[in-house]
């Protein structure tokens, strides 16, 4: 095409010389139009337009704004504008349009840079967008403290998506709102560094924010009023899952608005880290009905974790606060109501500073170390069943509570963690002997509440339970026997001494008022399965065992802090005539070994055996177990859902349209739906899951880490900001998960793991089994 341009220009020049001035103008216009048509031909919906074909140089020097704008303007609804790897300098704002996708090669490969601006200038701007997607791009300004550059400013959006983006050195990373109402945002996998405000959110409803890793710059003379995440007015019905907010000149997370109400927000699995910033969380008036579940807060030494200048119906359920002296401040004794902190740990000394807000700030099952208190506080204790952490974006209904009279703690009294004793009907609950225990006696009609100086020991609960009979699944040998009440945990099935066969339903009975967070199952001491949902159990496949062999099945229950609170076992015998080996061919090392038997010296033999027993791995039609074969996304969904005990119901609701028709067992739909429901797995696009695509090792590790951080946040090793795996900072998307997996021991036993182990190679079924088995063993 470029070879024809000089010829056209030459022809235009000759014609102009032979015509009068008006005629020359007309001919010039016509030929120029022809030239533009030849240079930028029309495109059909669904086609892809490369910005370099429209003149972008991607050299970091040439201003590519006009070329990018031409490509966007030419792109029809349903089309995609691509920015290949390179650095695109934009001197002014690029205007977005509805119905298209703008996609780079990756947030560290395709980078938009903007030079210093004299006034606020957006790199991308959109108003009233519908169905626009922006992905795989990096946005970089001139400097966090000196520039006026914004990454994105979008108002009035409907059904738009931002995914896999990186913002750095900007005044604002993402500014969504402060104009017309937006709805249906999907914002996920976002990183922000060296931004004064990473996310500003206002006028937004019915939207999801997933896996945001945002860091705001600490205080400088020019940014004292900036915050990492600033949630402003008119934000409703939004969910945040798996997000980390750190730094901030003012607050890591600020809820503040001069007008307009913000309500019905849910934060699940959130990390707030203000150690390299100023303060963690602040709440202003007009904010209500906001729930935090599974929250980790790091504060500067002596700071307060959450400041309230107003607000109502805030709930923190399941939290750990480190570094703060005070858990809560109600500043200037302003009116608050319905503030609850439940089921958490706190390393500071004062729950409620200066007693402001007493009666409207409740603490329930909050554990703190013994410390002297010089401030009068009112601590409200309740007797309740501690709810399990919510692991989806659906807010659970609050538990029914029976509130005991408020216990006033005088200034001279040493405050210790307030623990809760729950009393079942017609059951006497005895307070467990503990060192240095002070008991406050209340009238006979109320519950005695112990204010104790040390956290409860591992087997603290002492109660009784009524027996529960659970029926075995089809194929089991005999029904279980009803067990007599004996402890907080009993084995409902199989019964002790029972002869079993086929697929055996293993089920635990847990005292109804025992705060179980998870159950861990073992067969003969080998970790086999986890379950995070009642009723606790798994299905044991006896086809892997020898007929007539005896086995011990053990279930262990843990609370939210990872403390064992009970265990139960059954000794069973496999019925005679049962199949004594796995009916699949297993790869072996030694040529002399019978290839039809599972060989103990085969790679990942023990791990695969355990997953076969639990039904998480099945064989192929050709009789192979396929330990050496790559694992695809659908197979991974099944393995993770079964082994981690995630609810797999008869639901297949996901946004993905490429799962094909389910089989009789609803595979893979129900497994994908289970993981998608806890934000442990996402699609390759908003509407495609690509179930049959293989997973790389890096993707596999990230998905498993994401799943366990959702289900059991405290079980994995905490990675410091400077800690990396042996692979270093090999990927913005996966380096963090790889470092956590390595530090937690998830990669132990992986053949060849080390600097030469390629994280981008395809993960095998055997490697998956080993990593999952390591996870169960935690």
Phi, psi and omega in degrees: 000317182292337179291336181275342185298313179301322180296316179296317180297319180296317179297318179300318181296316182295319181294318181300322182294334184265000183243164175288171184300310180299319181294320179299320180297317181294315181295319179300317180298315182296313182292327177295320178296319178299318180298318179294323179295318179293322183285321183233079183296157179294149180236153179263160178303141180092348180280165180250132180246125179268126184296337178291335176287346179254014171108357180291137182261332179056037181254001180078357182245310180290139176284110184264006184303312183297321180294317178297320180295321178297319180295318178296316181296328182278344186282124179281166177302134183093352181269173182231133173257122182253143173243099180300168181305134181157178179248120185252112178277128177235119184273347179206185192284138170264129182264129182275169176218164185283154167075012181237165175247132175247118191225132175259188179269356182146151185293345176250003178252317179251106190237128174265127179238142179235128177291169184301135181248147180286335179217173184302125182220130180268141174287314174239135176229139175216138175233132180056043178282148175226125173067029179266139178237134175234125185211158171061040181230153170248144179236125183226130179259196186271340181164140186294332186252344186247343186263167177241023186272137174252147174284294181231138169228116183225131177236148172064033182277151176226122175062040181256161185227135169238126181210143178053060179239156176228133180239134181210149175057043185235156172291309172236136170281291177240124173244103184247106179116207188065033178200225178293155182295135174252157177208154174073025175292139163241109182240115185211154178055059182244137176238136175227133179222145176056038174249142178290317172229115183283318180221124170246126184230127177207161176047060185216139178217159172052053185227160182236140179230114190232133174056055174266127179241091192243131179234127177258148182291141177293175190297134172226165181304332185265001186222033186296342182254016181265156183217147181302307176235125184240105178262119190252217191276155171057046174249121185221150173053052179239148180237142176236127183225130176067039185254151177231122180241123184223164179072213180103126178294323176258287184226147173291324178221116181243130169252107183205136178204142177279339178204167178079140182265143174238131187204167176056060174245143180233128177242121181238133178056063185247139174245124176244114186236106182253014181296325175254059182189224181239283183233158181284290189226138173228144181233129177257180177298165175072014175247130185209161175055058181238129186239132173246126177237131181058074185241135175245126182236128173246127180239160171295150181304126178089354181280180173250146185284310184229126179252131177245124169254019185145192179106158181212152176055052171261132179231127171250109183242110184083092185211160173222123182242126182235137173096333184282144173279318180249138175284317185224139168235130168257099191292133178057023177056037180288157184290128173226163178203148174065034179268126182229137172237116187231144168055059182217173176240148186213127185267359184273200187245337187231124179286310183234111184292130170063012176065007177288135183087004180303138184092336178247356174241113186251142178239129188223115181057050177256122183260129179218153178290159177294134179203146177292145181235130181251004182243131178293133179224157170246120179251121181268119178256145179228159171253124187202162170275120183294121181287154174286151177298139174287131181244009173237180182276003177271125181284127178286151174293143181296147179290154175287130183238151171245109188270123176281163179302146180300140178256113178280130178252114184291160183302333183271001184270139176281126181272131175235170181301141179269118179255160186244130174251120182262133183251121177281157179301136175060022180235131179273127179254116180266137177289129181291135178299128180222152180292145174050058182256129177251123183250128176265118184274134179239170181303158186302336183277357181244171181276140175280124183251125180268130173259108194247152186267358180218148178295156182296152178282174190302317185253046187295315188300136175227103184207183176233165181217152175281152184287148177233127179263127180243132182276138177293155177284162178305139180101346178282157189287304184220153178292153180288160175267145176292129183265143179287148178300134180215326184204187180289344184220127175225158178269109180286323176201145355284160180286152178298130180086002184284150170263128188233167176193164180070221179261114188260128177277113177263121183222141176257148168254125182244135176308134190300339184247020178268126185281074181279134176257329179197160174235141183242127184248142179228147170241116183055039177082355180266126178304131184237321185200157171240156174213125182255009183224138172283148356286140188276129180175183173201171180253122184261126180265110184279358180296346181272355188248163180280140177299137180083357182282150180257144183216152176248123178255126184235137172241134181236130180256144180231152175268187185294334180273006179081015180270136178292131180239001177169156176210156180212150183222156170225136175261120186233163177236134178282132185298148175297146179090354177291149178298133190260001177213160180297131184278039178224153176281130183246134180296142183232161179274310188276133182293338182277349182281139178298116187287351179273351179253147172293124186261130181299341180264007179285151178301131174063026183303308184297318182294315179295320180302316181296320181289328175294319178301321183274358179082006182284332178239134174238170180267178179264170182296335181276007178088000182270142172280333172071037181297333182270356183275154175296150175261136179262176188294324179292317178298319178299318181301320179293312182301309184295318182296317183287310186293323182272001175066029178285140181306120175242093182261186181276040178249143179232021187286110172214167177276005189271132184255006186242026181273000182062188180278136179289155174277188184297337178264012181062030176274137359265006192304312186290332179285319176297318180297322181296313180288322179296327181295336177251015178059031177271342181216144181233174177274168174284338169220171179301338183238004181232135178259337183055060189297334185261005175285139177288156178261142169280165177300319180297318179295318180301312181297317181298319181295318180292318178297318179298319181296314184286331175294331176285315186279323189214073191302332186271358189277334182270153179295139178280128182262127176286164184297338182258359184272132179228164174281182179295345181271356179069202181273066188281344183201134176297326184277329192238350184297319181298311181296321180295320179296318179295316180298317180295314181293332183271354180086013181290339183259009176295137179084358177283123184298128175077009183294131181166197184299331182270358178283121188276111179291345180267357175289159180289136178284138177266166177295325178293317177298320178300316180299318181294315180295318179295320179295322174299321180295317178299321182293343178293000000 
